[in-house]
Amino acid sequence: MLPIAHAGHWFIGLAYFAPVIGFLVWLAVVQIRDRRRGEDD
Amino acid sequence: MSSVLLIAHGLVVRSDLPIPEWLFGWAAAMVLVISFVGLAVLWPEPRLQEEGWRPLPDWFGRVITSTPVDIVCGAFGVFLLGLTVYSGFQGTQSSTANFAPTLVYVIFWIGLVPTSVILGDLFRAFNPWRAIGRAVSWVARTAARGPIPAPLEYPAWLGRWPAAAGILAFATMELVVSEGSKPENLAIAALVYSALTFVAMALYGVDAWIDRGEAYSVYFNLFSRISIFERRGRQIGVRKLLSGLASMEPLPGTVALVAVMIGSVTFDGAAEAPLWTNIAPHLSDFFHNIGVAQEHALEAAFFVGLMASILIIYGFYWLGVVGAASVGGGFSKRQLGYTFIHTLVPIALAYVMAHYLTLLLFQGQSLIYLGPYPKLGVLASDPLGTGSNIFGTAEHAINFNVITSNETWYCQVAFVVLGHVAGLTLAHDRALAIYDKARLAVRSQYWMLGVMIGFTSLALWLLSQANT
């Protein structure tokens, strides 16, 4: 039970930071896309 | 660690919230993204770089800034400092029954923050060290019957570093020292700080030290820059909300100061989280094993935790700055770091208000009771905790009905969201002012938006830990 309870804590903790993770992924995609466009230009 | 005041920061159990707490974090992030888009579309020109200060009626400024008012306010500040020291030494050593801990940690440290935001730099008038320094300077000038030797010039490189060190020392006393809320220890700390301040004022002059070095003057002045009220000379005037922050001089040490302000609140919240309570005993054992006495090993562990929190905040801000620098525009990372640091002050406000709301509203009633109408609390009548009843208010218990647990949560979320939207607005406005292309300005702000979403998520996670 104990590891599962800890996993629950971690999962809820991660849920708080999901928007940050999502935003960073989006930012990375935008940066890579812009770099590629720059190289193509 | 020393927070043994009656009510810790959020020892309330929330019930029947319509959605899980973590979903509030998602909603807050959405508000920030929508605000970002709204600013990009609807805010095309910088509006906060000029304060637009307008004086209030002359008579008002003359009364508020008059010498008698200055003397009365300063004398009241000196009285409170004296009472803190006296009750610390002479009163009971219970942190809740003695006047000193509640005045220092609740009314002064927390209560003056919203007061400064609403009314402006009020602490300057009540600052006991400034009042004593000015009084001594006046006596010296009078005795010398002429000008006294000029103080040393305040070194430019020192900037706000002494203030950052002072706030770190305060946070260490509050969060690290095991008996930091013991009244006697607070009295000693107040005397030591007073002595250091008087030496510094003697060296660099009262006004120079108050403006840049004295920790609490600088701390409350930063928050007062959010306010619409500002004193200029003998006049009181109004300016645009937040514009005082945009005109803040980016002195050396400012980034460190703001990181300490946010990082110390972060650690106070994180110290209640299982993450930290699992780590702390191991860290404490480590320090004990390398020779630190048992009673100080846990303090050493908490100091590491405090510094780690500050460094995380510092690092996260610099991550945003490095990202903003990567979009171009010809600014160095250092330049951008100082140029945008004022945007974190509303976030520091949000952290303080959200994290310490219940402490202020409940424990603060020991001095100002919130019944049907506000009146003096138990510690005003019995500051030493010896059973006296000076104003007949010693029987006032704390009114826990001033706010429910769910209302507390909604207020905390509102503080966090509003603080971060304010920070985003300041960053957007500054970007428009410094970048010559609007596209660059917006792209640089992607990174600041990331910083704001990160701080928002962290703030709400920390608040949730009070319930863990």
HADDOCK unambig.tbl for C-alpha pairs under 7 A between the chains (distance, minus, plus):
assign (segid A and resid 13 and name CA) (segid B and resid 461 and name CA) 6.92 0.50 0.50
assign (segid A and resid 15 and name CA) (segid B and resid 22 and name CA) 6.19 0.50 0.50
assign (segid A and resid 16 and name CA) (segid B and resid 22 and name CA) 5.10 0.50 0.50
assign (segid A and resid 16 and name CA) (segid B and resid 25 and name CA) 5.92 0.50 0.50
assign (segid A and resid 16 and name CA) (segid B and resid 457 and name CA) 5.76 0.50 0.50
assign (segid A and resid 16 and name CA) (segid B and resid 461 and name CA) 6.07 0.50 0.50
assign (segid A and resid 17 and name CA) (segid B and resid 457 and name CA) 5.69 0.50 0.50
assign (segid A and resid 19 and name CA) (segid B and resid 26 and name CA) 6.15 0.50 0.50
assign (segid A and resid 19 and name CA) (segid B and resid 29 and name CA) 6.47 0.50 0.50
assign (segid A and resid 20 and name CA) (segid B and resid 450 and name CA) 6.88 0.50 0.50
assign (segid A and resid 20 and name CA) (segid B and resid 453 and name CA) 6.06 0.50 0.50
assign (segid A and resid 20 and name CA) (segid B and resid 454 and name CA) 5.54 0.50 0.50
assign (segid A and resid 23 and name CA) (segid B and resid 450 and name CA) 6.65 0.50 0.50
